[in-house]
Amino acid sequence: MSEDSPSIIRVKNLTKSYGGFEALRGIDFEVQRGEVFGFLGPNGAGKTTAIRCMLDLIRPSSGSLLVAGHDPQRDPVAVRALCGYLPGELRLDENITVSNALSFFRQLRGGTTACHRRADVLSERLELDTTSKIKNLSKGNKQKIGIVSAFMHEPELLLLDEPTSGLDPLVQKTVMELVAEVQQEGATVFFSSHVLSEVQAVAGRVAIIRGGRIVEVSETSELSARGTVEVRVCFDGPVVFEKDQLAAFPGVKLITSDLAGRFMEFSVRGSMDGLVKCLAAYPVATLETRQCGLEEVFHAHYGKEQEKATNSPFQ
């Protein structure tokens, strides 16, 4: 794969075994340059194992893997030089300050002035206190250090493993904004998560991994459109709404309503037109919708079955 190839990551029939346990069972996917690619699955599905293989932190048992044209096993330094990596379980020296930790990471990236300035900007944006010792920080603030170190050298490829873990909602929002911004600047983001809403918000395409196997790779919009839409309606006053009124509109169902008739929830599969026409006769105050397609596809693949991989110490 040449550097001008549209694929920046190419994985073919990749396997990884730990004794009798198969963490990866012949996965195949490609990540295009400049996209945010979601890697979706519960803990233990194989997400972290795949990322570690990309960086040559562990060696696959078989199969092939290229990152920006480089084989991670043959040229791991070249691969790591173009990547920003946020591990799923960040471990830091607890006895140094945040500033010292970031200084160390900057030196690993060449210690450039641009990298230094970028780290300062990111720290301020994430409200990270660089004077504190790491042992005094919460899990969320430690996670911020990992985010700054991954983004500060403006890498060509970002490998983010559960990037919002431990963060409060406002900081989560900032991280999602950072992901969108670096994509606009031309970077590629490999976004591994078990949080459906995160992947749906930022990823153009998504791969769903289950028990070490890729069970689906598709456009996020296509997966979202495949399922139902949940609609919550609040009225200015109490209304009387009969389920029979929806009989003429297939795909529209009343899920629940309060006793006072001031709010109702519907599920819609297909066109929203029928429900909108029904509601036009009532004093609607607010109307909220939520696409459930990705969630439905995810649960269709997993169902209620307990993942065997969940019981493994390997991810």
C-alpha positions as a Markdown table, in Angstrom:
| # | Residue | x | y | z |
|---|---|---|---|---|
| 1 | Met | 0.0 | 0.0 | 0.0 |
| 2 | Ser | 1.5 | 3.3 | -1.1 |
| 3 | Glu | 1.3 | 6.5 | 0.9 |
| 4 | Asp | -1.2 | 8.0 | -1.6 |
| 5 | Ser | -3.5 | 5.0 | -1.2 |
| 6 | Pro | -7.0 | 5.9 | 0.0 |
| 7 | Ser | -6.6 | 3.3 | 2.8 |
| 8 | Ile | -4.5 | 4.3 | 5.8 |
| 9 | Ile | -5.2 | 1.1 | 7.7 |
| 10 | Arg | -5.7 | -2.2 | 6.0 |
| 11 | Val | -6.4 | -5.3 | 8.1 |
| 12 | Lys | -6.7 | -8.8 | 6.4 |
| 13 | Asn | -7.6 | -12.0 | 8.2 |
| 14 | Leu | -5.9 | -10.9 | 11.4 |
| 15 | Thr | -5.9 | -13.3 | 14.3 |
| 16 | Lys | -4.5 | -13.2 | 17.8 |
| 17 | Ser | -4.6 | -16.1 | 20.3 |
| 18 | Tyr | -3.5 | -16.3 | 23.9 |
| 19 | Gly | -3.1 | -20.0 | 24.5 |
| 20 | Gly | -6.6 | -21.4 | 23.9 |
| 21 | Phe | -8.3 | -18.1 | 23.9 |
| 22 | Glu | -8.9 | -16.4 | 20.5 |
| 23 | Ala | -9.0 | -12.6 | 21.0 |
| 24 | Leu | -9.2 | -11.9 | 17.2 |
| 25 | Arg | -10.6 | -14.4 | 14.8 |
| 26 | Gly | -9.7 | -13.4 | 11.3 |
| 27 | Ile | -10.9 | -9.7 | 11.1 |
| 28 | Asp | -10.9 | -7.7 | 7.9 |
| 29 | Phe | -11.5 | -4.0 | 7.4 |
| 30 | Glu | -10.0 | -0.9 | 5.9 |
| 31 | Val | -9.9 | 2.7 | 7.1 |
| 32 | Gln | -9.8 | 5.5 | 4.6 |
| 33 | Arg | -7.6 | 8.5 | 4.9 |
| 34 | Gly | -9.4 | 11.5 | 6.4 |
| 35 | Glu | -12.3 | 9.6 | 7.9 |
| 36 | Val | -13.5 | 9.0 | 11.5 |
| 37 | Phe | -13.9 | 5.3 | 11.7 |
| 38 | Gly | -15.9 | 3.9 | 14.6 |
| 39 | Phe | -14.8 | 0.5 | 16.1 |
| 40 | Leu | -17.8 | -0.5 | 18.2 |
| 41 | Gly | -18.1 | -3.4 | 20.6 |
| 42 | Pro | -18.4 | -4.2 | 24.3 |
| 43 | Asn | -15.5 | -4.6 | 26.6 |
| 44 | Gly | -13.7 | -7.9 | 25.7 |
| 45 | Ala | -14.8 | -7.9 | 22.1 |
| 46 | Gly | -11.2 | -7.4 | 20.7 |
| 47 | Lys | -11.0 | -3.7 | 20.2 |
| 48 | Thr | -7.9 | -3.0 | 22.2 |
| 49 | Thr | -6.2 | -6.1 | 20.9 |
| 50 | Ala | -6.6 | -4.8 | 17.3 |
| 51 | Ile | -5.2 | -1.4 | 18.2 |
| 52 | Arg | -2.2 | -2.9 | 20.0 |
| 53 | Cys | -1.4 | -5.0 | 16.9 |
| 54 | Met | -1.5 | -1.8 | 14.8 |
| 55 | Leu | 1.2 | -0.3 | 17.0 |
| 56 | Asp | 3.3 | -3.5 | 17.3 |
| 57 | Leu | 2.7 | -3.5 | 21.1 |
| 58 | Ile | 1.6 | -7.1 | 20.6 |
| 59 | Arg | 2.2 | -9.4 | 17.7 |
| 60 | Pro | -0.8 | -11.0 | 15.8 |
| 61 | Ser | -0.8 | -14.8 | 15.4 |
| 62 | Ser | -1.5 | -14.6 | 11.7 |
| 63 | Gly | -2.9 | -12.4 | 9.0 |
| 64 | Ser | -1.6 | -9.1 | 7.6 |
| 65 | Leu | -1.7 | -5.5 | 8.7 |
| 66 | Leu | -0.6 | -2.2 | 7.1 |
| 67 | Val | -0.6 | 1.3 | 8.6 |
| 68 | Ala | 0.1 | 4.0 | 6.1 |
| 69 | Gly | 1.9 | 1.5 | 3.9 |
| 70 | His | 4.1 | 0.2 | 6.8 |
| 71 | Asp | 4.1 | -3.2 | 8.3 |
| 72 | Pro | 4.1 | -2.5 | 12.1 |
| 73 | Gln | 6.2 | -5.6 | 12.8 |
| 74 | Arg | 8.9 | -4.5 | 10.3 |
| 75 | Asp | 8.8 | -0.8 | 10.9 |
| 76 | Pro | 7.2 | 0.0 | 14.2 |
| 77 | Val | 9.0 | 3.3 | 14.7 |
| 78 | Ala | 7.6 | 4.7 | 11.4 |
| 79 | Val | 4.1 | 3.6 | 12.4 |
| 80 | Arg | 4.3 | 5.1 | 15.9 |
| 81 | Ala | 5.8 | 8.4 | 14.5 |
| 82 | Leu | 2.7 | 9.1 | 12.5 |
| 83 | Cys | 0.2 | 8.1 | 15.2 |
| 84 | Gly | -1.3 | 9.7 | 18.2 |
| 85 | Tyr | -2.4 | 6.9 | 20.7 |
| 86 | Leu | -4.7 | 7.1 | 23.6 |
| 87 | Pro | -4.7 | 3.7 | 25.4 |
| 88 | Gly | -7.8 | 2.3 | 27.0 |
| 89 | Glu | -6.0 | 2.0 | 30.3 |
| 90 | Leu | -3.6 | 4.9 | 30.7 |
| 91 | Arg | -0.8 | 4.3 | 33.2 |
| 92 | Leu | 1.4 | 7.2 | 34.4 |
| 93 | Asp | 4.1 | 7.9 | 36.9 |
| 94 | Glu | 2.0 | 9.0 | 39.9 |
| 95 | Asn | 4.8 | 10.9 | 41.6 |
| 96 | Ile | 5.4 | 13.6 | 38.9 |
| 97 | Thr | 3.4 | 16.7 | 38.0 |
| 98 | Val | 1.2 | 16.9 | 34.9 |
| 99 | Ser | 3.6 | 19.4 | 33.5 |
| 100 | Asn | 6.5 | 17.0 | 33.8 |
| 101 | Ala | 4.5 | 14.2 | 32.2 |
| 102 | Leu | 3.5 | 16.4 | 29.2 |
| 103 | Ser | 7.1 | 17.6 | 28.9 |
| 104 | Phe | 8.3 | 13.9 | 28.7 |
| 105 | Phe | 5.7 | 13.2 | 26.0 |
| 106 | Arg | 6.7 | 16.3 | 24.1 |
| 107 | Gln | 10.4 | 15.2 | 24.1 |
| 108 | Leu | 9.3 | 11.8 | 22.7 |
| 109 | Arg | 7.7 | 13.8 | 19.9 |
| 110 | Gly | 10.8 | 15.9 | 19.2 |
| 111 | Gly | 10.2 | 18.7 | 21.7 |
| 112 | Thr | 9.2 | 21.2 | 19.0 |
| 113 | Thr | 7.9 | 24.7 | 19.9 |
| 114 | Ala | 4.7 | 23.9 | 18.0 |
| 115 | Cys | 4.1 | 20.8 | 20.0 |
| 116 | His | 4.6 | 22.7 | 23.2 |
| 117 | Arg | 2.1 | 25.4 | 22.2 |
| 118 | Arg | -0.4 | 22.9 | 21.1 |
| 119 | Ala | -0.1 | 21.0 | 24.5 |
| 120 | Asp | -0.7 | 24.3 | 26.3 |
| 121 | Val | -3.8 | 25.1 | 24.2 |
| 122 | Leu | -5.2 | 21.6 | 24.7 |
| 123 | Ser | -4.6 | 21.7 | 28.5 |
| 124 | Glu | -6.4 | 25.0 | 28.8 |
| 125 | Arg | -9.3 | 23.8 | 26.7 |
| 126 | Leu | -9.7 | 20.7 | 28.7 |
| 127 | Glu | -9.2 | 22.7 | 32.0 |
| 128 | Leu | -6.3 | 20.5 | 33.0 |
| 129 | Asp | -4.3 | 21.7 | 36.0 |
| 130 | Thr | -0.7 | 21.1 | 34.9 |
| 131 | Thr | 0.7 | 22.0 | 38.4 |
| 132 | Ser | -0.9 | 19.1 | 40.2 |
| 133 | Lys | 0.9 | 15.8 | 40.9 |
| 134 | Ile | -0.7 | 13.0 | 39.0 |
| 135 | Lys | -1.4 | 11.0 | 42.1 |
| 136 | Asn | -3.8 | 13.7 | 43.3 |
| 137 | Leu | -5.9 | 13.6 | 40.1 |
| 138 | Ser | -9.2 | 12.0 | 39.5 |
| 139 | Lys | -9.5 | 9.4 | 36.7 |
| 140 | Gly | -11.1 | 11.9 | 34.4 |
| 141 | Asn | -8.2 | 14.4 | 34.8 |
| 142 | Lys | -5.7 | 11.6 | 34.2 |
| 143 | Gln | -7.6 | 10.8 | 31.0 |
| 144 | Lys | -7.1 | 14.4 | 30.0 |
| 145 | Ile | -3.3 | 13.9 | 30.1 |
| 146 | Gly | -3.7 | 11.1 | 27.7 |
| 147 | Ile | -5.9 | 13.1 | 25.3 |
| 148 | Val | -3.4 | 16.0 | 25.3 |
| 149 | Ser | -0.4 | 13.7 | 24.6 |
| 150 | Ala | -2.3 | 12.0 | 21.7 |
| 151 | Phe | -3.3 | 15.2 | 20.0 |
| 152 | Met | -0.5 | 17.6 | 20.8 |
| 153 | His | 1.8 | 16.7 | 17.9 |
| 154 | Glu | -1.0 | 16.9 | 15.3 |
| 155 | Pro | -0.6 | 13.3 | 14.1 |
| 156 | Glu | -1.7 | 12.0 | 10.7 |
| 157 | Leu | -3.5 | 9.1 | 12.4 |
| 158 | Leu | -5.2 | 9.1 | 15.9 |
| 159 | Leu | -5.9 | 5.7 | 17.5 |
| 160 | Leu | -8.3 | 6.5 | 20.4 |
| 161 | Asp | -9.3 | 3.6 | 22.7 |
| 162 | Glu | -12.4 | 4.6 | 24.8 |
| 163 | Pro | -11.3 | 8.3 | 24.7 |
| 164 | Thr | -14.1 | 9.6 | 26.9 |
| 165 | Ser | -13.8 | 7.1 | 29.7 |
| 166 | Gly | -14.1 | 8.8 | 33.1 |
| 167 | Leu | -14.8 | 12.3 | 31.6 |
| 168 | Asp | -17.7 | 14.4 | 32.7 |
| 169 | Pro | -20.3 | 15.4 | 29.9 |
| 170 | Leu | -18.8 | 18.8 | 29.2 |
| 171 | Val | -15.3 | 17.4 | 28.7 |
| 172 | Gln | -16.7 | 14.6 | 26.6 |
| 173 | Lys | -18.3 | 17.2 | 24.3 |
| 174 | Thr | -14.9 | 19.0 | 24.0 |
| 175 | Val | -13.2 | 15.7 | 23.0 |
| 176 | Met | -15.8 | 15.1 | 20.3 |
| 177 | Glu | -15.2 | 18.6 | 19.1 |
| 178 | Leu | -11.5 | 17.9 | 18.9 |
| 179 | Val | -12.1 | 14.8 | 16.9 |
| 180 | Ala | -14.2 | 16.7 | 14.4 |
| 181 | Glu | -11.7 | 19.5 | 14.1 |
| 182 | Val | -8.7 | 17.2 | 13.4 |
| 183 | Gln | -10.7 | 15.4 | 10.7 |
| 184 | Gln | -11.4 | 18.8 | 9.1 |
| 185 | Glu | -7.7 | 19.4 | 9.1 |
| 186 | Gly | -7.1 | 16.1 | 7.2 |
| 187 | Ala | -6.3 | 13.6 | 10.0 |
| 188 | Thr | -7.7 | 10.2 | 10.3 |
| 189 | Val | -9.3 | 9.0 | 13.5 |
| 190 | Phe | -9.8 | 5.4 | 14.6 |
| 191 | Phe | -12.4 | 5.7 | 17.3 |
| 192 | Ser | -12.8 | 2.6 | 19.5 |
| 193 | Ser | -15.7 | 2.7 | 21.9 |
| 194 | His | -18.6 | 0.7 | 23.5 |
| 195 | Val | -20.7 | 3.9 | 23.7 |
| 196 | Leu | -23.2 | 3.9 | 20.8 |
| 197 | Ser | -24.1 | 7.6 | 20.9 |
| 198 | Glu | -20.4 | 8.6 | 20.7 |
| 199 | Val | -19.7 | 6.5 | 17.6 |
| 200 | Gln | -23.0 | 7.7 | 16.0 |
| 201 | Ala | -22.1 | 11.3 | 16.6 |
| 202 | Val | -18.6 | 11.4 | 15.0 |
| 203 | Ala | -18.0 | 8.3 | 12.8 |
| 204 | Gly | -18.8 | 8.3 | 9.1 |
| 205 | Arg | -18.4 | 4.5 | 9.0 |
| 206 | Val | -18.4 | 1.9 | 11.7 |
| 207 | Ala | -17.3 | -1.7 | 12.2 |
| 208 | Ile | -19.0 | -3.8 | 14.8 |
| 209 | Ile | -16.9 | -6.4 | 16.5 |
| 210 | Arg | -18.2 | -9.3 | 18.4 |
| 211 | Gly | -16.2 | -12.0 | 20.2 |
| 212 | Gly | -13.1 | -11.3 | 18.0 |
| 213 | Arg | -15.0 | -11.2 | 14.7 |
| 214 | Ile | -16.2 | -8.3 | 12.6 |
| 215 | Val | -19.9 | -8.8 | 12.1 |
| 216 | Glu | -20.7 | -5.6 | 10.2 |
| 217 | Val | -19.0 | -2.7 | 8.5 |
| 218 | Ser | -21.2 | 0.0 | 7.1 |
| 219 | Glu | -21.9 | 3.7 | 6.8 |
| 220 | Thr | -23.2 | 5.1 | 10.1 |
| 221 | Ser | -26.0 | 6.9 | 8.3 |
| 222 | Glu | -27.1 | 3.6 | 6.7 |
| 223 | Leu | -27.2 | 1.8 | 10.0 |
| 224 | Ser | -29.1 | 4.7 | 11.6 |
| 225 | Ala | -31.7 | 4.7 | 8.9 |
| 226 | Arg | -32.2 | 1.0 | 9.1 |
| 227 | Gly | -34.1 | 1.1 | 12.4 |
| 228 | Thr | -36.8 | 3.0 | 14.2 |
| 229 | Val | -37.1 | 6.7 | 15.3 |
| 230 | Glu | -38.3 | 7.4 | 18.8 |
| 231 | Val | -40.4 | 10.5 | 19.1 |
| 232 | Arg | -41.3 | 12.3 | 22.3 |
| 233 | Val | -44.0 | 15.0 | 22.1 |
| 234 | Cys | -45.1 | 17.4 | 24.8 |
| 235 | Phe | -48.3 | 19.4 | 24.5 |
| 236 | Asp | -49.4 | 22.8 | 25.7 |
| 237 | Gly | -52.3 | 21.2 | 27.5 |
| 238 | Pro | -54.0 | 17.8 | 28.1 |
| 239 | Val | -55.1 | 16.0 | 25.0 |
| 240 | Val | -57.0 | 12.8 | 24.3 |
| 241 | Phe | -55.3 | 10.6 | 21.7 |
| 242 | Glu | -56.5 | 7.2 | 20.7 |
| 243 | Lys | -54.3 | 4.5 | 19.3 |
| 244 | Asp | -56.9 | 3.9 | 16.6 |
| 245 | Gln | -56.0 | 7.3 | 15.0 |
| 246 | Leu | -52.7 | 5.7 | 13.9 |
| 247 | Ala | -54.3 | 2.8 | 12.1 |
| 248 | Ala | -54.0 | 4.6 | 8.8 |
| 249 | Phe | -50.2 | 5.1 | 9.2 |
| 250 | Pro | -48.3 | 1.8 | 9.2 |
| 251 | Gly | -45.0 | 1.9 | 11.1 |
| 252 | Val | -46.2 | 4.4 | 13.7 |
| 253 | Lys | -46.9 | 3.1 | 17.2 |
| 254 | Leu | -47.9 | 4.9 | 20.4 |
| 255 | Ile | -45.4 | 3.6 | 23.1 |
| 256 | Thr | -46.5 | 5.5 | 26.2 |
| 257 | Ser | -48.3 | 8.5 | 27.5 |
| 258 | Asp | -48.9 | 10.2 | 30.9 |
| 259 | Leu | -52.3 | 10.1 | 32.6 |
| 260 | Ala | -52.8 | 13.8 | 32.1 |
| 261 | Gly | -52.3 | 13.5 | 28.4 |
| 262 | Arg | -49.5 | 16.1 | 28.3 |
| 263 | Phe | -46.8 | 14.0 | 26.7 |
| 264 | Met | -46.6 | 10.9 | 24.5 |
| 265 | Glu | -43.8 | 8.8 | 23.0 |
| 266 | Phe | -44.0 | 7.1 | 19.6 |
| 267 | Ser | -41.9 | 4.7 | 17.6 |
| 268 | Val | -41.8 | 5.3 | 13.8 |
| 269 | Arg | -40.4 | 2.9 | 11.3 |
| 270 | Gly | -40.3 | 4.4 | 7.8 |
| 271 | Ser | -41.8 | 7.8 | 7.0 |
| 272 | Met | -42.5 | 10.4 | 9.7 |
| 273 | Asp | -45.2 | 12.0 | 7.5 |
| 274 | Gly | -48.2 | 10.1 | 9.1 |
| 275 | Leu | -47.3 | 11.0 | 12.6 |
| 276 | Val | -46.7 | 14.7 | 11.7 |
| 277 | Lys | -50.2 | 14.8 | 10.1 |
| 278 | Cys | -51.7 | 13.2 | 13.2 |
| 279 | Leu | -50.1 | 15.7 | 15.6 |
| 280 | Ala | -51.0 | 18.7 | 13.5 |
| 281 | Ala | -54.5 | 18.7 | 15.1 |
| 282 | Tyr | -53.0 | 19.2 | 18.6 |
| 283 | Pro | -51.2 | 22.0 | 20.5 |
| 284 | Val | -47.7 | 20.7 | 20.3 |
| 285 | Ala | -45.2 | 22.4 | 22.6 |
| 286 | Thr | -42.0 | 20.4 | 21.8 |
| 287 | Leu | -41.1 | 17.5 | 19.7 |
| 288 | Glu | -37.9 | 15.4 | 20.1 |
| 289 | Thr | -36.6 | 12.6 | 17.9 |
| 290 | Arg | -33.9 | 10.0 | 18.4 |
| 291 | Gln | -32.5 | 7.7 | 15.7 |
| 292 | Cys | -32.3 | 4.1 | 17.1 |
| 293 | Gly | -30.9 | 2.4 | 14.0 |
| 294 | Leu | -27.3 | 1.9 | 15.2 |
| 295 | Glu | -28.5 | 0.8 | 18.6 |
| 296 | Glu | -30.9 | -1.8 | 17.1 |
| 297 | Val | -28.3 | -3.2 | 14.7 |
| 298 | Phe | -25.8 | -3.5 | 17.6 |
| 299 | His | -28.3 | -5.3 | 19.8 |
| 300 | Ala | -29.4 | -7.5 | 16.9 |
| 301 | His | -25.8 | -8.7 | 16.6 |
| 302 | Tyr | -25.3 | -9.2 | 20.4 |
| 303 | Gly | -28.8 | -9.9 | 21.6 |
| 304 | Lys | -28.9 | -11.2 | 25.2 |
| 305 | Glu | -26.0 | -13.5 | 24.7 |
| 306 | Gln | -23.2 | -13.0 | 27.2 |
| 307 | Glu | -19.9 | -12.5 | 25.4 |
| 308 | Lys | -17.4 | -15.2 | 26.2 |
| 309 | Ala | -14.6 | -12.6 | 25.7 |
| 310 | Thr | -16.0 | -10.5 | 28.5 |
| 311 | Asn | -14.6 | -13.0 | 30.9 |
| 312 | Ser | -11.1 | -12.7 | 29.5 |
| 313 | Pro | -8.4 | -10.3 | 30.8 |
| 314 | Phe | -7.6 | -9.5 | 27.2 |
| 315 | Gln | -9.4 | -6.9 | 25.2 |
